[in-house]
Amino acid sequence: MKLKSVILVAGIAAALLSAPPAQAQTVDPAVVLNRVCLPYAGRSASFERAMRAAQDLRFGRPAGSPPLDDYASEVELTSRDGVWRIRLQERAVTRGDRDAYALTCALSSERASATDLGRLIDGVVNGNARWTAGGNGVRWQRHGGDDALTEVVVKEAEGQRPVLDVTGLYF
């Protein structure tokens, strides 16, 4: 009887030790685009709501970050595994001769190339009649009348990770 108990305990211990980790985090960047970036840039989600949506997807502020100011206009969030980053930013910009208010959600990863990020946004917006292919480095754009424009750009600077920027411009 003792031998059976020892074998049973050893079998359970081996099963527990060899089991895969309970729900390792995997980030689906298409979900991040649909729940965080596109609503934020499109003004259907506020800065605070976009941060909460990112936190719901298991993103947080990097360790050692100073407390967020009540009037912060920029925040960087990192996935729990450290692979993906989201930067939310509000700022004033000038486009041509017009002043605009810009809301940008930038998505980047150590493991995603500019080509990967381009395919990602193509898969999310391609076939949607509200989006058109852009020009002058803009991959996609969506017009919201004369006073609003959403642009998607994939940027790749030397020595830095590629970034997918989704920016809503409001004139």
C-alpha positions as CSV (number, residue, x, y, z in Angstrom):
1,M,0.0,0.0,0.0
2,K,2.8,2.4,0.8
3,L,4.5,1.7,-2.5
4,K,1.2,2.7,-4.4
5,S,1.0,5.9,-2.4
6,V,4.6,6.8,-3.1
7,I,4.1,6.1,-6.9
8,L,0.9,8.1,-6.9
9,V,2.5,11.1,-5.1
10,A,5.5,10.9,-7.4
11,G,3.2,10.8,-10.5
12,I,1.2,13.8,-9.4
13,A,4.4,15.8,-8.6
14,A,5.9,14.9,-12.0
15,A,2.7,16.1,-13.7
16,L,2.6,19.3,-11.8
17,L,6.3,20.1,-12.4
18,S,6.1,19.3,-16.2
19,A,2.8,21.2,-16.8
20,P,3.1,24.4,-18.9
21,P,2.8,27.7,-17.0
22,A,-0.8,28.7,-16.2
23,Q,-1.8,31.0,-19.0
24,A,1.4,32.6,-20.2
25,Q,0.6,36.0,-21.5
26,T,0.2,36.3,-25.2
27,V,-0.6,39.7,-26.7
28,D,-2.8,39.8,-29.8
29,P,-1.8,43.1,-31.4
30,A,-5.0,43.2,-33.5
31,V,-7.0,43.2,-30.3
32,V,-4.8,46.0,-29.0
33,L,-5.5,48.0,-32.2
34,N,-9.2,47.4,-32.0
35,R,-9.7,48.0,-28.3
36,V,-7.1,50.7,-27.6
37,C,-5.5,52.5,-30.6
38,L,-8.4,52.9,-33.0
39,P,-10.9,54.0,-30.4
40,Y,-8.4,56.4,-28.8
41,A,-7.3,58.0,-32.1
42,G,-11.0,58.1,-33.3
43,R,-12.0,59.9,-30.1
44,S,-14.5,57.3,-29.0
45,A,-12.2,56.5,-26.0
46,S,-10.7,59.2,-23.8
47,F,-7.0,59.1,-22.6
48,E,-8.1,57.4,-19.4
49,R,-10.4,54.9,-21.1
50,A,-7.7,53.9,-23.5
51,M,-5.3,53.4,-20.5
52,R,-7.9,51.2,-18.8
53,A,-8.5,49.2,-22.0
54,A,-4.7,48.6,-22.2
55,Q,-4.6,47.6,-18.6
56,D,-7.5,45.1,-19.2
57,L,-5.2,43.6,-21.9
58,R,-2.5,43.2,-19.2
59,F,-0.4,46.2,-20.1
60,G,1.1,48.4,-17.3
61,R,3.5,51.2,-16.7
62,P,7.2,50.1,-16.8
63,A,8.8,49.3,-13.5
64,G,10.3,52.4,-11.9
65,S,8.1,54.9,-13.8
66,P,7.3,58.0,-11.8
67,P,3.7,58.5,-10.8
68,L,1.5,59.8,-13.6
69,D,0.6,63.5,-13.4
70,D,-3.1,64.3,-13.2
71,Y,-2.7,66.3,-16.4
72,A,-0.4,63.9,-18.2
73,S,-0.6,64.0,-22.0
74,E,1.6,61.0,-22.7
75,V,2.0,57.6,-21.1
76,E,3.9,54.5,-22.1
77,L,2.5,51.0,-21.2
78,T,4.3,47.7,-21.6
79,S,2.9,44.2,-21.8
80,R,3.6,41.9,-18.9
81,D,6.2,40.0,-20.9
82,G,7.9,43.2,-21.9
83,V,7.6,42.4,-25.6
84,W,4.9,45.0,-26.7
85,R,4.7,48.7,-25.9
86,I,1.8,51.2,-26.3
87,R,2.4,54.9,-26.2
88,L,-0.7,57.2,-25.8
89,Q,-0.1,60.9,-26.5
90,E,-2.2,64.1,-26.8
91,R,-0.6,67.2,-28.4
92,A,-1.1,70.2,-30.6
93,V,0.4,70.0,-34.1
94,T,0.4,72.0,-37.3
95,R,-0.6,70.4,-40.6
96,G,0.1,72.6,-43.6
97,D,-1.4,75.9,-42.5
98,R,-3.9,74.4,-40.1
99,D,-3.6,73.8,-36.4
100,A,-4.8,70.5,-35.1
101,Y,-5.3,68.5,-31.9
102,A,-3.6,65.1,-32.3
103,L,-4.3,61.9,-30.4
104,T,-1.7,59.2,-31.1
105,C,-1.5,55.6,-30.1
106,A,1.8,54.0,-31.0
107,L,2.2,50.2,-30.9
108,S,5.6,48.6,-31.1
109,S,7.4,45.3,-30.3
110,E,10.9,43.9,-30.1
111,R,9.6,41.0,-32.2
112,A,7.6,42.7,-34.9
113,S,9.3,44.2,-38.0
114,A,7.9,47.1,-39.9
115,T,6.5,44.6,-42.5
116,D,4.8,42.7,-39.7
117,L,3.2,45.9,-38.3
118,G,2.1,46.9,-41.9
119,R,0.5,43.5,-42.4
120,L,-1.2,43.8,-39.0
121,I,-2.9,47.1,-39.8
122,D,-3.7,45.9,-43.4
123,G,-5.6,43.0,-41.9
124,V,-7.5,45.2,-39.5
125,V,-8.7,47.9,-41.9
126,N,-8.4,46.4,-45.4
127,G,-11.8,45.9,-47.0
128,N,-13.4,48.6,-44.7
129,A,-14.8,51.2,-47.1
130,R,-14.2,54.0,-44.6
131,W,-10.4,53.5,-44.9
132,T,-8.4,54.4,-48.0
133,A,-4.8,53.8,-48.8
134,G,-2.8,56.9,-48.0
135,G,0.2,58.6,-49.7
136,N,3.4,60.3,-48.7
137,G,4.3,57.6,-46.1
138,V,0.8,57.3,-44.7
139,R,-0.4,53.7,-45.0
140,W,-4.1,54.2,-44.4
141,Q,-6.4,57.1,-43.7
142,R,-10.0,57.7,-42.8
143,H,-11.6,61.1,-43.3
144,G,-14.2,62.4,-40.9
145,G,-15.3,65.4,-42.9
146,D,-13.3,68.6,-43.1
147,D,-12.5,68.7,-39.4
148,A,-11.2,65.1,-38.7
149,L,-8.7,62.7,-40.2
150,T,-7.2,59.5,-38.8
151,E,-3.9,58.3,-40.2
152,V,-1.9,55.1,-39.8
153,V,1.8,55.2,-40.4
154,V,4.5,52.5,-39.9
155,K,7.8,54.2,-38.9
156,E,11.2,52.6,-38.8
157,A,14.1,54.6,-37.6
158,E,17.7,53.3,-37.7
159,G,18.5,51.6,-34.4
160,Q,15.0,51.8,-33.0
161,R,12.1,49.3,-33.0
162,P,9.5,49.9,-35.7
163,V,6.3,51.7,-34.6
164,L,2.8,51.6,-35.8
165,D,1.3,55.0,-35.2
166,V,-2.5,55.6,-35.3
167,T,-3.1,59.3,-35.1
168,G,-6.4,61.1,-35.0
169,L,-6.2,64.8,-36.2
170,Y,-8.9,67.2,-35.3
171,F,-8.9,70.6,-36.9
